[in-house]
Amino acid sequence: MFKFTLPKHIAMPQKKDQLVVPDEIISSKIYLIRNKKVILDQDIAKLYDVETRVLKQAVKRNIERFPEDFMFELTKKEFEILRSQFVTSSWGGLRYIPMAFTEQGVAMLSSVLRSGKAIMVNIQIMRVFTKVREMLVDNLSIRLEIEEIKKQLSNQDKNIELVFSYLDELIEKQENPQPRKAIGFKIPGKQDK
């Protein structure tokens, strides 16, 4: 499980009247579970200012809108791992297994929960998901560039080694010259002068 946080310089400027919840708070609620960026039901409920049970009921009444790639329940093992990351009592001692909503699931929630705050927070959540995706893409491209530089340096090291090997051979030949053979034909009966 991995938690996302956005650097301050990436935060999208917003008008004061549009800012319902700071982006940093939303980004701190995004986890990487099953290689998907998700927000847990209790965190969405807090952001939307509704009870978790109300959110879960709305989802269960409209379950056909939430396929596996939009929302899934954590397994008991995933839940235990996640719960072990929250040692403090602020986790609230949950006894139920939470639902995890992907970016598409959060978007679908806007059709299920229609309060004004839910709509505003939903827009912010979608923007934060977009920023996280952009940050990951930027991070990936930087990693690929670093790998390319490493390859080039590795190749240059091999080329430099080869050049030094040739130089060593040349120096050795100059220090230990081989006797030169005479060029031409030897005519029988004539002696060398």
N, C-alpha and C positions, 0 to 999 in steps of 0.2 A: 504494500500500500504506500502510496506516495502522495504528499500534500503539495499543492501548488500555491505559490505566492507571486504576486506581480511586483516587479521593481517599481519604485515610485515614478521614475521617468517614463514609464510606459502608460501610466494611468491616463485615460482619455479625459480631456477637459469637458466638463458638463456644466450646464447652467445650475445655479443654486436651487431653483425650484424643481429641477428634475432629479436631483440627487436625493434618493430616499435612504439608501444604505451605502456607505463607502465601499468602493471597489475592493479595497484590501480585505474587508470583512467577507465579501462574497468569495474572493479568490482563496481565502483561507478555508473555505468550506468545500472546495473542490478536491476530490481524492482520485487517485488512479487505482481502480479495482477492475480486475479481469482485463487489463490493458485498455480500459475505457475511463474517460474523465467523467466523474459522477458527483452528484450532490445527494446527501442522504435526506430521507423524508423529514426527520426532526429539524434539520438545518433549514430546509425550504419552509417548513411550517413557521419557524421563528422569523425568517425573513419576510414571509407573507403576513405575519401577525395573526396566524390561526393556530388552533390546536393540532397536534400531530394526528390525533384520531380523526379529526374532521377531514384533514388532507387524505388520509388513508381510506376513509369511507368514500370520498369523492372519486378516488382512483378506482376502488373496487366496484363502484356503481358503473363506472365507465371503462372497465378493464379491457374491452376490445380496442380502445384507443392507445393502449400501452403494450405493444409487443415487446419481446425480450430485448431488442436493441434500443428501446425507449426507457424501459424500467425493468429491474429485476430485484428479487429478494436475495439478500446475502445468504450464503450457506452458513451453517453453524461454525465452521472453521474460520471463514472470513470474518464473521461476527466476533469470535473470540480474539482473533488477531487485532481487529480494529478496537475492540474494547480494551485490550491490553495496552494500546497506545495512549489511551486516555486514563491515566492513573488517578487524576484528580477527581473530586466529587462533582465537578461541574458537568461531567458526562451524564449525571442524573441516574445512574444505576438502572439502565434500560433492561427490561426483561424480555422484550419482543425483538425479533429479528427485523432490522430496518429494510426499507425499500431504497434502492439506489436509482437515481434518475440521470440519464445521459442528457446531453444537450437537446436532443430531439424530444426526450421525455419532458424536460422543463418547458419547452415550447408547447407541447401538448397540454400541459397543466393550465396554460392560459385559457384553454377552451373549457376547462372543468371548473376552475376557480376564477370568478369574475369580479372580485372586489377591486376597487380603484388602486389600493396599495399593491395587491397581487400583480396587477397589470404593470405598474411602474417598476416593481422589483423584478418582475419577469424580464422586462426590457433590459434592465441593468445586468441581470444574470446572463442573458444572451450575449451582451457586449463583452462581459468578462470572459465567457467561454471563447469568444472570437479572439480576444487578446491572448489568452493562454495558448490557443492553437497557433497564432502568429508567432508567439514567443518560442514555441517548440519547433516550428519550421525554421525560424532564424537560427535557433540553437543547432538544429540538424545540419543546416547549410554550413555553419561555422565548423562543426565537427568534420564534415566532408572536406572542407578546404584544408583543415589541419592535417587530415590523413593524406591528402594530395601532397602537401608540403613535406610531410614525413617520407613519403615514397620518393620524392625528388631528392631529398637529402640523402636517403639511403642509396639511391642510384649514384649520386655524386660521390658519396664515400667509396663506392665500388670503383668508380672511374678514377678517383684520386689514387686509390690503392694500385690500380693497374698502371697509371702513369709513373708512380714511384717504383713499381716493379721494373718497368722498362728503363727508367733512369738508373736503377741499381745495375741492371744488365749492361748498360752502356758504360757506366763507370768501371765495372769489373773488366770489360773488354779493353778499356783504355789502360788500366793498370796492368793487365796481363795480356799484352798483344800477342796474337798468334803469328808465327813466321809466315810471311807471304809466299805464295807459290809463284814461280816464274810464269809469265804469260808467253805463249808462243810455242813454236816447234823446236825441237832439238834435232839438229842435223847430225846424223851419225858420222863419226870420224872427226868432227871439229871439236876442239876443246874450249871450254869456257875460259874467258880472259879475266 
